[in-house]
Amino acid sequence: MNTNPTETRATDDSLQRLEQLAGISQRLLEKARALGASQAEVSCSEDRGMDVNVRLGEVETVESTHDRGIAVTVYFGQRKGSASTADLQETSLDATVAQACAIARHTEDDPAAGLADAALMAREFPDLDTWHPWALDARHAVDLALACEAAGREADARIGNSDGASVATAQSLSVYANSHGFIGRERSSHHSIGCALIAGQGDGMQRDGWYSSAIAHADLQDPQAIGRRAAERTVARLQPRSLPTGQVPVLFAAEVARSLVGHLLSAVSGGALYRRASFLLDSVGTRLFPEWFAIDEQPLLRHGLRSTAFDGEGVATRDSALVTGGVLQRYVLGSYSARKLGLHTTANAGGVHNLKVAANAGDLPSLLSGMGSGLLVTELMGQGVNGVTGDYSRGAAGFWVENGQVAYSVDGVTIAGNLKQMFAGIEAVGSDVDPRSHVATGSILIGKMTVAGND
């Protein structure tokens, strides 16, 4: 797994490439100003990566990517125009700025349009340890993927087929600049290894898998361990049963529990709120969760998956509570949605950064023991969530638990409720945090939900 760190540093020209993007940004801002724009902003990005896929011991694909993008937004008063290009030729850059200006001149005034306030721009740019490029060649990547798949296929005789294994590595450079004089540079890396396997025969076949992802390749799980975990999860799903319809405790495993936080974020985000399309309108200061429940945003977390010193508008980020004592503390806003709502930006233009959901319980076995009997959900299917009413209905698979122990696998069921009642009904958050997401949460136990099956 390890690669020579000296080799990685010697071939790393990312700082020079960042400066090139910064220079392009400054020239584009000057062009916009010369064409009469009262404000302007530029986002430049460059992405490089490699993705290798193998299946049944053979190489299927080896893909190398090198993409770039430049987006220009100009404001003539409160009229806005945007254009983008991937061509760095001066003539193309000139045309992109001209197109953005032409669009702005023909749009109507929008009272909420404009850059974020100049006083809010970030001024400090700490090293957040998000840059760990991997000097990985295609041959080594193929070897890792083959080793991962082989370990999974050999782990259990019931593994009869494979959906393949993959190894991916990516590096991203980005620059955001605006006419306030702000310019921010960021570097990030992301790597992953994964495997999906098939067990059983005919109508009894089941598919599952596992993957590891991290900012630094040294933090990835061993490929063979990933393959064996994929095999273990796959064979555990064999011979599933349905369940009788009823109301039971439901424990969302950590890898699916973060979707519950995602539904919260969607409901408290500016776009849904100013469109009046959220079941959590006017909910700041309202208790939505149990009194012990808390969610904190930590954008300056070193080595965090979404760490950043500034948001998508250059606004300085800071640690901030989203939920404290079960009470919603704020919405999730950029400057545009904040103005539409008569509020202030929360430095979330472009989304949230690192969220930490506080645990009040132990690991998964202790959560199962505390639940007693109920449904452990390890997979969710479908998009049956109504953001306006909060009604929730999704297909699910997992395991039935009796007396704190897994009894058998479950498939073909639907779990249903209302998100407000589900949030209020959370009884425990485990310490078994899944590190593969910027939403750091353990498994989440909801005291009662409707489970509909075929039996």
N, C-alpha and C positions, 0 to 999 in steps of 0.2 A: 504493500500500500504506500509506503513512504517513497518520496522522490527527493532528489538531492536539492536542498534549499538554496545552495549556491547557484545551481543551474537556474532555479526559478528567478532569483534576483538578477542574474546576469542577463536574462532575456526579457526582463520586465521594462518596457518602455512606456508604461501607462502614464507616468507623470508628464512626459513630453506630449503624448497624445491628448491628455487633458488640457494642456496649455494651447494646443492647436485649436481644440474646441472652444476654449475661452476666447481666443483671438477671433474666431469666426463670430462668436456671440457679440463681441464688442463692435465688430464691423457692421453687423446687421442692425444693431441698435442705432448706430450712427446713420445708416442708410434710412431707417425709419424716421429719425429726427429730421433728416434733410428733406424728406417727402412730406413733412408737416404733421407727423404724429405727435400728439401731446404726451403720450405715454407708450411704452412698448416693453415687451418681454420676449425672451428667446430661450428655448430649451433645445439642447444638443445632446445626443446620446450615441454611443457606439457599443455594440455588443459583439462578442466573439465567443465561440463555443464549439463543442464537439459532442455528438450523440451517437453511441454505438448500441446496436440491438442484435442479439443472437437468439436462436431458437433451435431446440433439439440438437445442440452441439455444433450448429453451423452459423456462420455470420450472415445476418440478413441485411443490415444497413450500417454504413459508416458515413455520417454526415458532419460536415464542417460548416459553420455559419460565420458570417462577418457582415453585420448589418449596421447601418447608421440612419439617423433621422434628425431632422432639424425642423422645428416648429416656431413660427413667428406669429405673435399676436400684437396688434397695434390698436390704439385707442385715439380717436379724434373726439375729444371731450368724452361723452358717454356712448359713443358709437364704436363698436368693436368689429374687427376683422381678423381672420386667422388664415394662414396658409402654411404648407409644409413641403419639404423636399428631402431627397436622399442624395442629391447631386451637389458636390462641393465646388463645382465650377462657378467662377464669379458671375457669369451671365445668368446661371440658374438661381444663384442666391439673390441677385438683383431682381429677377423676375418674381421670386417668392415674396419679397418685401413689397414690391409694387402690387402684387395680387392681393395681399393682406390689406394694403391701404385702399385699393379700389373697392374691396368688399365693405370696409368700414364706412366709406363715404356714402354707400348706398343702403346702409342699415338704419334702423330707427334708434333713437336714444333709449338707453336702458339705465334707469337711475342706480342700479346696483353694480353696473359695470365699472371696471378700473382695477388698477393694481392694488394690492394690500397696502396699508398705510406704511409710509417710509419709516416711521419710528419703530415699527415692529420687526424690521429686518434683522436677521442674525448677524452678530458681530464676532462671535467666537466659534471656532471650528475645531473642536477637539478630535483627536484620533480615536475613532470608535471601533477600531480593529475589525473592519468589515472586508478587508482586502487580503485574500489568500489564494492567489492564482496557483493552479496545479499544472506543472510541466508534464502533461500526460500525452504520450503519443498514441496513435490508433492501435498499434499492436498490443501495447500494455493494457489499453482499455478493453480490447477484445478478450485478452487473457482473464481480466477481472470478471467480465460478464460471463464467460464460459465457466469459470470456477464457481461463480454464484449459482448458475443454473444447475451445474453438475451436482453440487452439494445438495440442492433441493430435490433433484430427481432421485438421488441415491439414498435419501434420508428415510424413505418409507416405500415398501413394495406397492402400496396402493396408489402411488403417484404414477399415472399412466401416460400423461401428456404434459405439455408445457405451452404457456403463452409467451415464453421467452424471458430473457433477462436484459437489462440495459445499464449502461454507465453513461453519465452525462456530466459535462463540466462547462461552466459559463462564466464569463467576466463581463462586467458592465461598467462603462464610464459615462458620466453625465455632468453637464454644466447647465445651470440655470442663471440667467442674468436679466436684469431689468433696468429701466431708465432712472430708478432711484440711485443708481451707482452700485447696486448689489450684484455680486457675482459669487456663486457657490459651486464648488467642485466636489464630486463624489466618485468613489471607486467601490465596487462590491463584487464579490464572487459567490458562486453557488455550485455545489457538486452533489451528485446523487448516484446511488446504486440500488437497483430494484429487481424483483423477480416475481413472476406470476405462474402458478402451477395448476394442474387439473388432476383431480383424483376420482376414482370410481369408473364405472362403465355405463354406457347407454343413458337412460333417463336418470340414473343415479349419480351422474357426474356433478362434481362441485368444483368451483374455481375460487381461489383466493391468492393472496400474495403478501409481500412485505417489502419495504424499502427504507433506506436510510438517506438522509439529506443533511447538509451542513454547509456553513460558510467556508470552513477549512477541511481539506480532504483528510487530514489527520483525525478529525472528529467523526468520520464515517465508521459505521460498524464494519466488521470484517465481512468480505463477500460471502464466505462459506456460512457464516452465522446468519446472514440475511437469507440465504437459500434454505437453510434448515428451519428458520422461523417461518418462511413462506410455506414449507411443507407441513409443518406442525399445524398452522392455521387452516390449511386446505383440508387435510384429513379429518380435522376436528369437525368439519362441516358435513361430513358424510351422514347419510340416513337421517335427514332433518324431519322434523314433525311440524305440524301447525299447532295452533292453540285454540281453545274455546274462547269465544268472545267474553270479555269481562274487564274489570278494572283491577290493575295490579301495579306494584312498584316497578319502575323502569330505571335501569342503570345504563347510562350512556357511557360506553368505553371512551377513554381519553381521545382516541383518534376521531371519534364522531361527536364528542361533547362540545368541541369548539364550534360546531355548526350552530349550537344554541346561542353562543356569544355572537356569531355572525348575524343571526336574526335580530338580536338586540341592536347591533350596530346599524343594520339597515333601517331599523325603525327610528333611531335617534340621529340619523344623518340628515344634513341640511336639505338635500334635494327632496327627500320624502316629506320633510316637515313643511317646507314652503309650498309644496304642491298639495298639502293637506291629505297625503296618502299614507299615513302612518297610524297604527293603533296606539302610539305613545305620544300623540299631540299633547302639548301643555303638561308634560310629565316631570319636568325638572323640579326637584324638591319632593317628589312623591316616592313612597316606599314601594318598590316593585319586587324586592327579594327579601328573604329572611334577614333578621337584624344583624347576623354575623357575616353576611355576604359582602364581598368587596372586589372591585376591579380597578387596577391602577395602570395608567399608561406610562411607559418608561422609554421615551425616544432616545435618551442618551446612554442607554445600557451598552456597555462595551461588549462587543462580539454578538450583539443582538441581530436577529434576522431582518428587522426593519429599523435599525438604528439610524438616526440622522439628526444633524444640528439644525436643519431648516426643512420646512414643508415645501410643497410644490409651488408656492408663491414667494419663497424666501423668508417667510416668517420664522422667527426663532422658536424652536421647540423647547419644552420643559416637562419635567415629570408632573403628572396631573391625575387626580382621582376621577374616575368615571362613575363608579358606584362606591359609596361608603355607608356602612351601617344599613345596607339594603336599599339606600335612597339614591336615586339618580341625581348626580351632581351637575351634569351639564350635557349639552348636545355635542355632536361631532361636526364641526363647521369649518369651511374655508371662508374667505372674505366675501365672496359673492353671496353664498347662502346666508351668511351672517347679516349682511345688509338687507337681504330680502325679509329676514325675520326681525330686523331691528335689534340685532345682538352683535357680539364681537366674535371675530375668528378665534377658534381654539387651536390654531396651527395644525389643522388636519386637512388642508388642501391636498388631495391625492390619497387620502385615507388615514387610518390609524397606524401607529407605529408598533411598539411592543406592548402587548397587554398581558398583565399577570392577574389571574383569578386566584384569590386567596383560598387555601385549602383549610378545611376544618376536620379532616379525617385522614386515615392512613392509606395504605396501598390498596390495590385491587382486591386481594384476598380478604382484607379486613372489611372492605365495602360490601363484598358478597356476603360475608358473615353477618354484617349488620343488617343487610336487606332481608336475609332469611330466605324467602321465596319470592321470585319475580323474574322479570325478563332482562337479561344482559344484551344490549344492542351493540353489535360490532359493525353493522353496515346499514346505511340508509339509502333509499331509492326514491326517485320521483321528486317533484318540486311542489308538493302540495302545501304551500305556506302562503296565506293571504296576508300581505303586509298591511292592509287597511283594517281588517278586523282582528288579526292575530290568530285566526283559526289555523290549526296545524294538523296535517294528515299526511303521513309518509309511509311508504313500504319499508319494511325492516327485516333484518335477519340477525341471528345471534344465538343465544343459548338460554334455555330455561334453567333456573337455579332453584334447587330444593334444599332447605336447611343449610344455606350458605355454601353449597357445593354445586358445581355445574352438573346437570343431570343429562341433558341431551341438546343437540343442535335444533334450531328453530328457523324455519323459512316460510315465506308466503303469508306473512302477517302484516297488518297495518296498525300503526300506533297513532292515536289522535288525541287532541286536546286543544286548549287555547293558550297561546304563549304567555299571556298575563297570569293565568292560573298556574301554568307550568313554572314560570319564574318564582311565583310565590310559594310553590310547592317543593322547591329544591330542599332536600334534607341533608345532603352532604356533597362536598367536593373533595376528591381524593388527592393524595400527594403524588400519584403516579403520572406526572406531567409528561406529555408527548412533546419532545424537543424539536419536532420537525415543522413547527408552525410559529408564527409571530404571536399567536394567541396561546399563551402558556396556561393550560388548564389540565387538571387531572380528570378522572371520571366523575360524572355528575349523576347523582341519584335523585329522581323525582318520586315523591311518595305514592302517587297514583295517577295512572293514565289509562285510557281506554285502549285495549288491545283487541283487534278483530282478526279472527282466523277462520279456517274452514271447518273446524271440528265442533 
